[in-house]
Amino acid sequence: MNYIKYTTFVLSILSITVLSSCKKDMSMKMNEPRNIHGIVGFQRTFNDMNDAHLAVAQKYGITPIESTEEAEKMKDQLTELIPNEHFAMDSLTHSIPFLVPRAYNLLDELGTIFIDSLSNKGLNPNQIVVTSVLRTKDDVKRLRKGNGNASLNSAHFYGTTFDVAYARFKKVEDPDGRPMQDVSQDTLKLVLAEVLYDMQKNKKCYIKYEVKQGCFHITAR
């Protein structure tokens, strides 16, 4: 009997270990989907090269500017970003909150569809977080002091391009103060990727999945 009990105990432990391992594997796969809504790996699906981003940026964007003061004088060409119900913004330490109208409209549409998509899936609302927008030449000079890889030939110079975090979102709290269930980061990332995939497929933008920066780099077409 003791042998049988011991064997049963060992088998139970093994079952728990295997189940835990399977759950961990599934969690890891969530970070790099094999085929979800047409997305075959984030890096493979969102891999539009800098040349493509630059070409449309130079076509539809502004002439690169030196400073924030210049941007503030270009109200006829640039729309200022102000956080709203559709998107949140990071501190923007190396860029300024301006985009050309077509890029601003794309960002606002992205934020709107993302929230609607969460609602349609029965998930609580979260906002996308904008991490980088228009960069002046002064911004890039400062950025290169800490990051030698910062491009001097970036689409961010033209006001057509913005970055959206895929690892950070802003939870929308219930206005009545009722507790809202959290949505996992992996799930939010996948929903965002689905929305972006549709936009990319419909030729609304070019998208690059940036691993080190933790963002989707997006240029309006």
C-alpha positions as CSV (number, residue, x, y, z in Angstrom):
1,M,0.0,0.0,0.0
2,N,2.8,2.4,0.9
3,Y,4.4,1.8,-2.5
4,I,1.1,2.5,-4.3
5,K,0.5,5.7,-2.3
6,Y,4.1,6.8,-3.1
7,T,3.6,6.1,-6.8
8,T,0.3,8.0,-6.9
9,F,2.0,10.9,-5.1
10,V,4.8,11.0,-7.7
11,L,2.4,10.8,-10.6
12,S,0.4,13.7,-9.2
13,I,3.5,15.8,-8.9
14,L,4.5,15.0,-12.4
15,S,1.0,15.9,-13.7
16,I,1.2,19.3,-12.0
17,T,4.7,20.0,-13.4
18,V,3.6,19.1,-16.9
19,L,0.5,21.2,-16.7
20,S,2.5,24.2,-15.4
21,S,5.0,23.8,-18.2
22,C,2.2,23.7,-20.8
23,K,0.7,26.9,-19.4
24,K,4.1,28.6,-19.5
25,D,4.6,27.5,-23.1
26,M,1.2,28.9,-24.0
27,S,2.0,32.2,-22.3
28,M,5.3,32.4,-24.3
29,K,3.5,31.7,-27.6
30,M,1.1,34.6,-26.8
31,N,4.1,36.9,-27.1
32,E,4.9,35.8,-30.6
33,P,1.7,34.5,-32.4
34,R,2.1,31.9,-35.1
35,N,-1.0,32.6,-37.0
36,I,-3.6,34.8,-35.4
37,H,-5.8,37.0,-37.6
38,G,-3.2,36.7,-40.3
39,I,-0.4,37.7,-38.0
40,V,2.6,35.3,-38.4
41,G,5.0,36.6,-35.9
42,F,5.2,40.3,-35.0
43,Q,8.6,40.8,-36.5
44,R,7.7,39.1,-39.7
45,T,4.2,40.7,-40.1
46,F,5.2,44.2,-39.2
47,N,8.5,44.6,-41.1
48,D,8.1,47.6,-43.3
49,M,11.7,49.0,-43.9
50,N,12.9,52.5,-43.1
51,D,13.1,53.3,-46.9
52,A,9.3,52.8,-47.2
53,H,8.6,54.9,-44.2
54,L,10.9,57.7,-45.4
55,A,9.4,57.8,-48.9
56,V,5.9,58.5,-47.7
57,A,7.1,60.7,-44.9
58,Q,9.0,62.9,-47.4
59,K,6.0,62.9,-49.7
60,Y,3.3,63.9,-47.1
61,G,5.3,65.5,-44.3
62,I,6.8,68.8,-43.4
63,T,10.4,69.9,-44.1
64,P,12.5,68.8,-41.1
65,I,12.7,71.6,-38.5
66,E,15.4,72.6,-35.9
67,S,13.4,73.2,-32.8
68,T,10.0,73.2,-30.9
69,E,9.7,76.9,-31.5
70,E,9.5,76.3,-35.3
71,A,6.8,73.7,-34.8
72,E,4.7,76.1,-32.8
73,K,4.7,78.5,-35.7
74,M,3.4,75.8,-38.1
75,K,-0.2,75.5,-36.9
76,D,-1.4,75.5,-40.5
77,Q,0.6,72.3,-41.2
78,L,0.7,70.5,-37.9
79,T,-1.9,69.3,-35.4
80,E,-1.0,69.4,-31.7
81,L,-1.5,66.1,-29.8
82,I,-3.5,66.4,-26.6
83,P,-4.4,63.2,-24.7
84,N,-8.1,62.3,-25.1
85,E,-10.5,59.4,-24.7
86,H,-8.8,57.6,-27.6
87,F,-5.1,57.7,-26.7
88,A,-2.7,58.5,-23.9
89,M,0.8,60.0,-24.2
90,D,4.2,59.3,-22.6
91,S,6.4,62.0,-21.3
92,L,7.9,62.6,-24.8
93,T,11.4,63.4,-23.7
94,H,12.9,63.3,-27.2
95,S,10.0,64.4,-29.4
96,I,7.3,67.0,-29.5
97,P,3.5,66.5,-29.6
98,F,2.8,67.4,-33.2
99,L,1.7,65.5,-36.3
100,V,0.6,66.4,-39.8
101,P,-3.2,66.0,-40.0
102,R,-3.2,62.7,-41.9
103,A,-1.0,61.1,-39.2
104,Y,-3.0,62.6,-36.4
105,N,-6.2,61.2,-37.9
106,L,-4.6,57.8,-38.3
107,L,-3.6,57.8,-34.6
108,D,-7.0,58.9,-33.4
109,E,-8.6,56.2,-35.6
110,L,-6.2,53.6,-34.2
111,G,-7.1,54.5,-30.6
112,T,-10.8,54.5,-31.4
113,I,-10.8,51.1,-33.1
114,F,-8.6,49.6,-30.4
115,I,-11.1,50.5,-27.7
116,D,-14.1,49.4,-29.8
117,S,-12.3,46.1,-30.5
118,L,-11.8,45.5,-26.8
119,S,-15.4,46.2,-26.1
120,N,-16.6,43.8,-28.9
121,K,-14.5,41.1,-27.3
122,G,-16.0,41.7,-23.9
123,L,-12.8,43.2,-22.5
124,N,-12.5,46.3,-20.4
125,P,-11.3,49.5,-22.1
126,N,-7.6,50.5,-22.3
127,Q,-5.9,53.3,-24.2
128,I,-2.9,53.0,-26.4
129,V,0.2,55.0,-25.2
130,V,2.0,57.2,-27.7
131,T,5.8,57.2,-26.9
132,S,7.3,59.2,-29.7
133,V,6.0,61.7,-32.3
134,L,7.6,64.6,-34.3
135,R,11.4,64.9,-33.7
136,T,13.3,68.1,-34.4
137,K,17.0,68.1,-35.3
138,D,17.6,69.3,-31.7
139,D,15.7,66.3,-30.4
140,V,17.8,63.8,-32.4
141,K,21.1,65.5,-31.3
142,R,20.1,65.0,-27.7
143,L,18.9,61.5,-28.4
144,R,22.1,60.4,-30.0
145,K,24.1,61.4,-26.9
146,G,22.4,58.4,-25.1
147,N,21.7,56.3,-28.1
148,G,24.2,56.2,-30.9
149,N,21.8,54.3,-33.1
150,A,19.3,57.1,-33.3
151,S,18.8,57.8,-36.9
152,L,19.7,61.1,-38.6
153,N,17.4,60.0,-41.4
154,S,14.3,59.2,-39.5
155,A,10.7,59.4,-40.6
156,H,10.0,61.1,-37.3
157,F,11.4,64.3,-38.8
158,Y,8.4,64.8,-41.0
159,G,5.5,64.7,-38.7
160,T,4.0,61.6,-40.4
161,T,5.2,59.1,-37.9
162,F,4.5,58.0,-34.3
163,D,5.4,55.2,-32.0
164,V,2.9,53.3,-29.9
165,A,4.0,51.1,-27.0
166,Y,3.0,47.4,-27.2
167,A,4.0,46.6,-23.6
168,R,2.2,49.5,-21.8
169,F,-1.4,50.6,-22.0
170,K,-3.5,52.9,-19.9
171,K,-6.4,51.3,-18.1
172,V,-9.6,53.3,-18.4
173,E,-11.2,53.4,-14.9
174,D,-15.0,53.2,-14.4
175,P,-16.4,56.8,-14.0
176,D,-18.6,55.5,-11.1
177,G,-15.5,54.1,-9.3
178,R,-16.5,50.5,-9.7
179,P,-13.5,48.1,-9.8
180,M,-12.6,47.1,-13.4
181,Q,-11.1,43.7,-14.2
182,D,-7.5,44.0,-15.6
183,V,-6.8,42.8,-19.1
184,S,-3.5,41.1,-19.5
185,Q,-0.7,42.8,-21.4
186,D,-0.4,39.9,-23.8
187,T,-4.1,40.1,-24.7
188,L,-3.9,43.9,-25.2
189,K,-0.9,43.5,-27.4
190,L,-2.6,41.0,-29.6
191,V,-5.8,43.1,-30.0
192,L,-3.6,46.1,-30.9
193,A,-1.7,44.0,-33.4
194,E,-5.0,42.8,-35.0
195,V,-6.1,46.4,-35.5
196,L,-2.7,47.4,-36.9
197,Y,-2.7,44.4,-39.2
198,D,-6.0,45.6,-40.8
199,M,-4.7,49.1,-41.2
200,Q,-1.5,47.8,-42.8
201,K,-3.5,45.5,-45.1
202,N,-5.7,48.4,-46.2
203,K,-2.6,50.4,-47.0
204,K,-3.3,53.1,-44.4
205,C,0.2,53.0,-43.0
206,Y,3.7,51.3,-42.8
207,I,4.6,49.6,-39.6
208,K,7.8,48.3,-38.1
209,Y,7.9,46.2,-34.9
210,E,10.7,47.7,-32.8
211,V,12.0,45.1,-30.3
212,K,14.4,47.2,-28.3
213,Q,12.1,50.3,-28.2
214,G,9.1,48.1,-27.2
215,C,6.8,49.8,-29.8
216,F,5.1,49.8,-33.1
217,H,6.7,52.4,-35.4
218,I,3.9,53.7,-37.6
219,T,4.0,56.0,-40.6
220,A,0.8,57.3,-42.2
221,R,0.4,56.6,-46.0
